Amino acid sequence: MGILEKEIKKVFAVVVLVIVSVTVSGCVYADNKSWGDMTYEEKQEVKQEYAEIKEELEEEFSGDSIEDGLASYILDAVGAVIENAD
């Protein structure tokens, strides 16, 4: 895989991270629910899905590049929002 293809893949993954962070932060939910309107089971499902996504992305972005740092920052920020939302 060429350097350009790797960079495109990283940019795409960062965009996905931003979408996930907006979704999990309470701006958008399925059935138009905010975090406070969700049941305990729905919140646990969101937390589980986030944990799975985070694990995959941490493996993908484990280097020292700017994209890796941005991905780590977004993952940490989303995790903090989820933990502090309860």
Backbone as XML, in Angstrom:
<?xml version="1.0"?>
<chain id="A" units="angstrom">
  <residue number="1" name="MET">
    <atom name="N" x="0.855" y="-1.163" z="0.000"/>
    <atom name="CA" x="0.000" y="0.000" z="0.000"/>
    <atom name="C" x="0.903" y="1.228" z="0.000"/>
  </residue>
  <residue number="2" name="GLY">
    <atom name="N" x="0.586" y="2.178" z="-0.874"/>
    <atom name="CA" x="1.396" y="3.380" z="-0.981"/>
    <atom name="C" x="1.160" y="4.352" z="0.153"/>
  </residue>
  <residue number="3" name="ILE">
    <atom name="N" x="2.032" y="5.337" z="0.240"/>
    <atom name="CA" x="1.936" y="6.344" z="1.294"/>
    <atom name="C" x="0.634" y="7.125" z="1.177"/>
  </residue>
  <residue number="4" name="LEU">
    <atom name="N" x="0.257" y="7.485" z="-0.037"/>
    <atom name="CA" x="-0.984" y="8.242" z="-0.239"/>
    <atom name="C" x="-2.191" y="7.438" z="0.214"/>
  </residue>
  <residue number="5" name="GLU">
    <atom name="N" x="-2.210" y="6.159" z="-0.108"/>
    <atom name="CA" x="-3.321" y="5.312" z="0.310"/>
    <atom name="C" x="-3.400" y="5.203" z="1.830"/>
  </residue>
  <residue number="6" name="LYS">
    <atom name="N" x="-2.249" y="5.118" z="2.490"/>
    <atom name="CA" x="-2.236" y="5.060" z="3.955"/>
    <atom name="C" x="-2.762" y="6.358" z="4.550"/>
  </residue>
  <residue number="7" name="GLU">
    <atom name="N" x="-2.364" y="7.482" z="3.985"/>
    <atom name="CA" x="-2.818" y="8.780" z="4.490"/>
    <atom name="C" x="-4.322" y="8.951" z="4.279"/>
  </residue>
  <residue number="8" name="ILE">
    <atom name="N" x="-4.817" y="8.528" z="3.130"/>
    <atom name="CA" x="-6.253" y="8.600" z="2.859"/>
    <atom name="C" x="-7.008" y="7.730" z="3.849"/>
  </residue>
  <residue number="9" name="LYS">
    <atom name="N" x="-6.484" y="6.550" z="4.126"/>
    <atom name="CA" x="-7.116" y="5.647" z="5.090"/>
    <atom name="C" x="-7.151" y="6.283" z="6.477"/>
  </residue>
  <residue number="10" name="LYS">
    <atom name="N" x="-6.076" y="6.941" z="6.879"/>
    <atom name="CA" x="-6.038" y="7.587" z="8.190"/>
    <atom name="C" x="-7.007" y="8.759" z="8.265"/>
  </residue>
  <residue number="11" name="VAL">
    <atom name="N" x="-7.071" y="9.561" z="7.202"/>
    <atom name="CA" x="-8.003" y="10.693" z="7.189"/>
    <atom name="C" x="-9.433" y="10.179" z="7.268"/>
  </residue>
  <residue number="12" name="PHE">
    <atom name="N" x="-9.728" y="9.125" z="6.534"/>
    <atom name="CA" x="-11.062" y="8.537" z="6.588"/>
    <atom name="C" x="-11.385" y="8.055" z="7.999"/>
  </residue>
  <residue number="13" name="ALA">
    <atom name="N" x="-10.446" y="7.413" z="8.645"/>
    <atom name="CA" x="-10.670" y="6.930" z="10.004"/>
    <atom name="C" x="-10.878" y="8.080" z="10.975"/>
  </residue>
  <residue number="14" name="VAL">
    <atom name="N" x="-10.169" y="9.187" z="10.790"/>
    <atom name="CA" x="-10.365" y="10.359" z="11.649"/>
    <atom name="C" x="-11.762" y="10.919" z="11.447"/>
  </residue>
  <residue number="15" name="VAL">
    <atom name="N" x="-12.220" y="10.958" z="10.209"/>
    <atom name="CA" x="-13.578" y="11.424" z="9.930"/>
    <atom name="C" x="-14.590" y="10.517" z="10.623"/>
  </residue>
  <residue number="16" name="VAL">
    <atom name="N" x="-14.360" y="9.230" z="10.577"/>
    <atom name="CA" x="-15.241" y="8.289" z="11.268"/>
    <atom name="C" x="-15.225" y="8.556" z="12.768"/>
  </residue>
  <residue number="17" name="LEU">
    <atom name="N" x="-14.059" y="8.823" z="13.322"/>
    <atom name="CA" x="-13.962" y="9.148" z="14.748"/>
    <atom name="C" x="-14.771" y="10.386" z="15.095"/>
  </residue>
  <residue number="18" name="VAL">
    <atom name="N" x="-14.697" y="11.393" z="14.257"/>
    <atom name="CA" x="-15.456" y="12.620" z="14.511"/>
    <atom name="C" x="-16.949" y="12.318" z="14.480"/>
  </residue>
  <residue number="19" name="ILE">
    <atom name="N" x="-17.378" y="11.535" z="13.532"/>
    <atom name="CA" x="-18.797" y="11.172" z="13.454"/>
    <atom name="C" x="-19.216" y="10.409" z="14.704"/>
  </residue>
  <residue number="20" name="VAL">
    <atom name="N" x="-18.386" y="9.470" z="15.142"/>
    <atom name="CA" x="-18.687" y="8.708" z="16.358"/>
    <atom name="C" x="-18.744" y="9.639" z="17.560"/>
  </residue>
  <residue number="21" name="SER">
    <atom name="N" x="-17.809" y="10.571" z="17.647"/>
    <atom name="CA" x="-17.796" y="11.468" z="18.807"/>
    <atom name="C" x="-19.032" y="12.350" z="18.839"/>
  </residue>
  <residue number="22" name="VAL">
    <atom name="N" x="-19.486" y="12.825" z="17.700"/>
    <atom name="CA" x="-20.703" y="13.637" z="17.655"/>
    <atom name="C" x="-21.904" y="12.790" z="18.045"/>
  </residue>
  <residue number="23" name="THR">
    <atom name="N" x="-21.958" y="11.580" z="17.534"/>
    <atom name="CA" x="-23.084" y="10.700" z="17.839"/>
    <atom name="C" x="-23.136" y="10.356" z="19.315"/>
  </residue>
  <residue number="24" name="VAL">
    <atom name="N" x="-22.033" y="9.954" z="19.882"/>
    <atom name="CA" x="-22.003" y="9.516" z="21.266"/>
    <atom name="C" x="-22.147" y="10.695" z="22.223"/>
  </residue>
  <residue number="25" name="SER">
    <atom name="N" x="-21.754" y="11.883" z="21.819"/>
    <atom name="CA" x="-21.806" y="13.029" z="22.724"/>
    <atom name="C" x="-23.227" y="13.514" z="22.989"/>
  </residue>
  <residue number="26" name="GLY">
    <atom name="N" x="-24.194" y="12.968" z="22.306"/>
    <atom name="CA" x="-25.570" y="13.341" z="22.603"/>
    <atom name="C" x="-26.202" y="14.210" z="21.550"/>
  </residue>
  <residue number="27" name="CYS">
    <atom name="N" x="-25.484" y="14.553" z="20.509"/>
    <atom name="CA" x="-26.050" y="15.401" z="19.468"/>
    <atom name="C" x="-27.037" y="14.631" z="18.603"/>
  </residue>
  <residue number="28" name="VAL">
    <atom name="N" x="-26.758" y="13.380" z="18.365"/>
    <atom name="CA" x="-27.597" y="12.573" z="17.483"/>
    <atom name="C" x="-27.687" y="11.164" z="18.052"/>
  </residue>
  <residue number="29" name="TYR">
    <atom name="N" x="-28.881" y="10.635" z="18.139"/>
    <atom name="CA" x="-29.082" y="9.252" z="18.546"/>
    <atom name="C" x="-30.181" y="8.644" z="17.693"/>
  </residue>
  <residue number="30" name="ALA">
    <atom name="N" x="-30.165" y="7.340" z="17.586"/>
    <atom name="CA" x="-31.257" y="6.646" z="16.927"/>
    <atom name="C" x="-32.539" y="6.958" z="17.689"/>
  </residue>
  <residue number="31" name="ASP">
    <atom name="N" x="-33.607" y="7.068" z="16.996"/>
    <atom name="CA" x="-34.909" y="7.414" z="17.576"/>
    <atom name="C" x="-34.890" y="8.804" z="18.190"/>
  </residue>
  <residue number="32" name="ASN">
    <atom name="N" x="-33.924" y="9.633" z="17.799"/>
    <atom name="CA" x="-33.830" y="11.028" z="18.233"/>
    <atom name="C" x="-33.836" y="11.161" z="19.757"/>
  </residue>
  <residue number="33" name="LYS">
    <atom name="N" x="-33.103" y="10.311" z="20.434"/>
    <atom name="CA" x="-33.015" y="10.345" z="21.892"/>
    <atom name="C" x="-31.713" y="10.993" z="22.315"/>
  </residue>
  <residue number="34" name="SER">
    <atom name="N" x="-31.777" y="11.764" z="23.379"/>
    <atom name="CA" x="-30.547" y="12.268" z="23.974"/>
    <atom name="C" x="-30.101" y="11.260" z="25.023"/>
  </residue>
  <residue number="35" name="TRP">
    <atom name="N" x="-28.929" y="11.472" z="25.574"/>
    <atom name="CA" x="-28.386" y="10.533" z="26.565"/>
    <atom name="C" x="-29.339" y="10.372" z="27.746"/>
  </residue>
  <residue number="36" name="GLY">
    <atom name="N" x="-29.936" y="11.479" z="28.195"/>
    <atom name="CA" x="-30.840" y="11.432" z="29.343"/>
    <atom name="C" x="-32.129" y="10.679" z="29.077"/>
  </residue>
  <residue number="37" name="ASP">
    <atom name="N" x="-32.526" y="10.592" z="27.811"/>
    <atom name="CA" x="-33.763" y="9.895" z="27.456"/>
    <atom name="C" x="-33.572" y="8.402" z="27.240"/>
  </residue>
  <residue number="38" name="MET">
    <atom name="N" x="-32.327" y="7.967" z="27.212"/>
    <atom name="CA" x="-32.054" y="6.561" z="26.939"/>
    <atom name="C" x="-32.214" y="5.715" z="28.198"/>
  </residue>
  <residue number="39" name="THR">
    <atom name="N" x="-32.621" y="4.471" z="27.991"/>
    <atom name="CA" x="-32.719" y="3.545" z="29.113"/>
    <atom name="C" x="-31.316" y="3.083" z="29.503"/>
  </residue>
  <residue number="40" name="TYR">
    <atom name="N" x="-31.212" y="2.446" z="30.645"/>
    <atom name="CA" x="-29.927" y="1.918" z="31.105"/>
    <atom name="C" x="-29.359" y="0.938" z="30.081"/>
  </residue>
  <residue number="41" name="GLU">
    <atom name="N" x="-30.202" y="0.085" z="29.522"/>
    <atom name="CA" x="-29.752" y="-0.905" z="28.546"/>
    <atom name="C" x="-29.222" y="-0.233" z="27.291"/>
  </residue>
  <residue number="42" name="GLU">
    <atom name="N" x="-29.890" y="0.823" z="26.819"/>
    <atom name="CA" x="-29.430" y="1.543" z="25.638"/>
    <atom name="C" x="-28.077" y="2.215" z="25.903"/>
  </residue>
  <residue number="43" name="LYS">
    <atom name="N" x="-27.924" y="2.782" z="27.083"/>
    <atom name="CA" x="-26.647" y="3.406" z="27.443"/>
    <atom name="C" x="-25.529" y="2.373" z="27.477"/>
  </residue>
  <residue number="44" name="GLN">
    <atom name="N" x="-25.822" y="1.204" z="28.028"/>
    <atom name="CA" x="-24.823" y="0.145" z="28.088"/>
    <atom name="C" x="-24.448" y="-0.324" z="26.678"/>
  </residue>
  <residue number="45" name="GLU">
    <atom name="N" x="-25.436" y="-0.373" z="25.788"/>
    <atom name="CA" x="-25.165" y="-0.765" z="24.404"/>
    <atom name="C" x="-24.244" y="0.245" z="23.724"/>
  </residue>
  <residue number="46" name="VAL">
    <atom name="N" x="-24.492" y="1.537" z="23.947"/>
    <atom name="CA" x="-23.639" y="2.573" z="23.376"/>
    <atom name="C" x="-22.223" y="2.446" z="23.931"/>
  </residue>
  <residue number="47" name="LYS">
    <atom name="N" x="-22.107" y="2.228" z="25.238"/>
    <atom name="CA" x="-20.788" y="2.080" z="25.862"/>
    <atom name="C" x="-20.049" y="0.875" z="25.300"/>
  </residue>
  <residue number="48" name="GLN">
    <atom name="N" x="-20.754" y="-0.232" z="25.086"/>
    <atom name="CA" x="-20.135" y="-1.442" z="24.548"/>
    <atom name="C" x="-19.667" y="-1.214" z="23.109"/>
  </residue>
  <residue number="49" name="GLU">
    <atom name="N" x="-20.511" y="-0.583" z="22.300"/>
    <atom name="CA" x="-20.136" y="-0.300" z="20.920"/>
    <atom name="C" x="-18.928" y="0.631" z="20.876"/>
  </residue>
  <residue number="50" name="TYR">
    <atom name="N" x="-18.913" y="1.633" z="21.749"/>
    <atom name="CA" x="-17.772" y="2.546" z="21.807"/>
    <atom name="C" x="-16.494" y="1.801" z="22.179"/>
  </residue>
  <residue number="51" name="ALA">
    <atom name="N" x="-16.586" y="0.903" z="23.150"/>
    <atom name="CA" x="-15.406" y="0.147" z="23.579"/>
    <atom name="C" x="-14.847" y="-0.686" z="22.426"/>
  </residue>
  <residue number="52" name="GLU">
    <atom name="N" x="-15.724" y="-1.280" z="21.639"/>
    <atom name="CA" x="-15.279" y="-2.075" z="20.497"/>
    <atom name="C" x="-14.618" y="-1.202" z="19.434"/>
  </residue>
  <residue number="53" name="ILE">
    <atom name="N" x="-15.239" y="-0.069" z="19.132"/>
    <atom name="CA" x="-14.679" y="0.854" z="18.144"/>
    <atom name="C" x="-13.343" y="1.387" z="18.632"/>
  </residue>
  <residue number="54" name="LYS">
    <atom name="N" x="-13.284" y="1.748" z="19.910"/>
    <atom name="CA" x="-12.050" y="2.293" z="20.466"/>
    <atom name="C" x="-10.911" y="1.296" z="20.362"/>
  </residue>
  <residue number="55" name="GLU">
    <atom name="N" x="-11.183" y="0.046" z="20.675"/>
    <atom name="CA" x="-10.144" y="-0.984" z="20.613"/>
    <atom name="C" x="-9.594" y="-1.126" z="19.193"/>
  </residue>
  <residue number="56" name="GLU">
    <atom name="N" x="-10.489" y="-1.157" z="18.214"/>
    <atom name="CA" x="-10.061" y="-1.279" z="16.821"/>
    <atom name="C" x="-9.228" y="-0.068" z="16.389"/>
  </residue>
  <residue number="57" name="LEU">
    <atom name="N" x="-9.689" y="1.122" z="16.750"/>
    <atom name="CA" x="-8.997" y="2.332" z="16.314"/>
    <atom name="C" x="-7.672" y="2.534" z="17.045"/>
  </residue>
  <residue number="58" name="GLU">
    <atom name="N" x="-7.587" y="2.098" z="18.294"/>
    <atom name="CA" x="-6.307" y="2.196" z="19.007"/>
    <atom name="C" x="-5.255" y="1.317" z="18.351"/>
  </residue>
  <residue number="59" name="GLU">
    <atom name="N" x="-5.668" y="0.168" z="17.831"/>
    <atom name="CA" x="-4.738" y="-0.686" z="17.108"/>
    <atom name="C" x="-4.301" y="-0.019" z="15.810"/>
  </residue>
  <residue number="60" name="GLU">
    <atom name="N" x="-5.253" y="0.615" z="15.120"/>
    <atom name="CA" x="-4.966" y="1.265" z="13.837"/>
    <atom name="C" x="-4.067" y="2.484" z="14.005"/>
  </residue>
  <residue number="61" name="PHE">
    <atom name="N" x="-4.302" y="3.264" z="15.054"/>
    <atom name="CA" x="-3.581" y="4.516" z="15.268"/>
    <atom name="C" x="-2.658" y="4.410" z="16.480"/>
  </residue>
  <residue number="62" name="SER">
    <atom name="N" x="-1.691" y="3.550" z="16.394"/>
    <atom name="CA" x="-0.791" y="3.338" z="17.525"/>
    <atom name="C" x="0.574" y="3.975" z="17.309"/>
  </residue>
  <residue number="63" name="GLY">
    <atom name="N" x="0.703" y="4.808" z="16.290"/>
    <atom name="CA" x="1.996" y="5.420" z="15.991"/>
    <atom name="C" x="2.173" y="6.775" z="16.646"/>
  </residue>
  <residue number="64" name="ASP">
    <atom name="N" x="3.137" y="7.531" z="16.131"/>
    <atom name="CA" x="3.470" y="8.834" z="16.690"/>
    <atom name="C" x="3.109" y="9.985" z="15.761"/>
  </residue>
  <residue number="65" name="SER">
    <atom name="N" x="2.308" y="9.736" z="14.725"/>
    <atom name="CA" x="1.983" y="10.793" z="13.772"/>
    <atom name="C" x="0.908" y="11.728" z="14.338"/>
  </residue>
  <residue number="66" name="ILE">
    <atom name="N" x="0.687" y="12.819" z="13.649"/>
    <atom name="CA" x="-0.342" y="13.784" z="14.064"/>
    <atom name="C" x="-1.713" y="13.125" z="14.041"/>
  </residue>
  <residue number="67" name="GLU">
    <atom name="N" x="-1.974" y="12.331" z="13.014"/>
    <atom name="CA" x="-3.269" y="11.650" z="12.915"/>
    <atom name="C" x="-3.479" y="10.701" z="14.090"/>
  </residue>
  <residue number="68" name="ASP">
    <atom name="N" x="-2.413" y="10.019" z="14.488"/>
    <atom name="CA" x="-2.511" y="9.099" z="15.626"/>
    <atom name="C" x="-2.825" y="9.862" z="16.909"/>
  </residue>
  <residue number="69" name="GLY">
    <atom name="N" x="-2.189" y="11.003" z="17.085"/>
    <atom name="CA" x="-2.448" y="11.828" z="18.261"/>
    <atom name="C" x="-3.862" y="12.376" z="18.269"/>
  </residue>
  <residue number="70" name="LEU">
    <atom name="N" x="-4.348" y="12.806" z="17.101"/>
    <atom name="CA" x="-5.716" y="13.315" z="17.000"/>
    <atom name="C" x="-6.723" y="12.214" z="17.295"/>
  </residue>
  <residue number="71" name="ALA">
    <atom name="N" x="-6.490" y="11.035" z="16.743"/>
    <atom name="CA" x="-7.384" y="9.915" z="16.993"/>
    <atom name="C" x="-7.417" y="9.573" z="18.481"/>
  </residue>
  <residue number="72" name="SER">
    <atom name="N" x="-6.270" y="9.550" z="19.118"/>
    <atom name="CA" x="-6.202" y="9.264" z="20.550"/>
    <atom name="C" x="-6.937" y="10.319" z="21.357"/>
  </residue>
  <residue number="73" name="TYR">
    <atom name="N" x="-6.758" y="11.582" z="20.995"/>
    <atom name="CA" x="-7.443" y="12.674" z="21.692"/>
    <atom name="C" x="-8.960" y="12.548" z="21.562"/>
  </residue>
  <residue number="74" name="ILE">
    <atom name="N" x="-9.443" y="12.262" z="20.354"/>
    <atom name="CA" x="-10.885" y="12.133" z="20.136"/>
    <atom name="C" x="-11.433" y="10.948" z="20.921"/>
  </residue>
  <residue number="75" name="LEU">
    <atom name="N" x="-10.727" y="9.832" z="20.893"/>
    <atom name="CA" x="-11.183" y="8.663" z="21.652"/>
    <atom name="C" x="-11.258" y="8.965" z="23.144"/>
  </residue>
  <residue number="76" name="ASP">
    <atom name="N" x="-10.257" y="9.651" z="23.663"/>
    <atom name="CA" x="-10.248" y="10.006" z="25.084"/>
    <atom name="C" x="-11.385" y="10.966" z="25.415"/>
  </residue>
  <residue number="77" name="ALA">
    <atom name="N" x="-11.635" y="11.939" z="24.532"/>
    <atom name="CA" x="-12.697" y="12.909" z="24.761"/>
    <atom name="C" x="-14.071" y="12.243" z="24.748"/>
  </residue>
  <residue number="78" name="VAL">
    <atom name="N" x="-14.288" y="11.356" z="23.802"/>
    <atom name="CA" x="-15.574" y="10.647" z="23.735"/>
    <atom name="C" x="-15.742" y="9.765" z="24.966"/>
  </residue>
  <residue number="79" name="GLY">
    <atom name="N" x="-14.677" y="9.080" z="25.365"/>
    <atom name="CA" x="-14.747" y="8.250" z="26.570"/>
    <atom name="C" x="-15.090" y="9.053" z="27.804"/>
  </residue>
  <residue number="80" name="ALA">
    <atom name="N" x="-14.512" y="10.255" z="27.924"/>
    <atom name="CA" x="-14.808" y="11.129" z="29.063"/>
    <atom name="C" x="-16.260" y="11.573" z="29.052"/>
  </residue>
  <residue number="81" name="VAL">
    <atom name="N" x="-16.781" y="11.883" z="27.878"/>
    <atom name="CA" x="-18.192" y="12.299" z="27.764"/>
    <atom name="C" x="-19.101" y="11.169" z="28.197"/>
  </residue>
  <residue number="82" name="ILE">
    <atom name="N" x="-18.806" y="9.962" z="27.762"/>
    <atom name="CA" x="-19.645" y="8.807" z="28.119"/>
    <atom name="C" x="-19.599" y="8.570" z="29.620"/>
  </residue>
  <residue number="83" name="GLU">
    <atom name="N" x="-18.427" y="8.610" z="30.208"/>
    <atom name="CA" x="-18.296" y="8.336" z="31.636"/>
    <atom name="C" x="-18.946" y="9.423" z="32.495"/>
  </residue>
  <residue number="84" name="ASN">
    <atom name="N" x="-18.851" y="10.674" z="32.066"/>
    <atom name="CA" x="-19.381" y="11.779" z="32.847"/>
    <atom name="C" x="-20.859" y="12.047" z="32.593"/>
  </residue>
  <residue number="85" name="ALA">
    <atom name="N" x="-21.433" y="11.377" z="31.594"/>
    <atom name="CA" x="-22.829" y="11.613" z="31.252"/>
    <atom name="C" x="-23.795" y="10.980" z="32.242"/>
  </residue>
  <residue number="86" name="ASP">
    <atom name="N" x="-23.347" y="9.969" z="32.944"/>
    <atom name="CA" x="-24.257" y="9.277" z="33.894"/>
    <atom name="C" x="-24.436" y="10.094" z="35.080"/>
  </residue>
</chain>
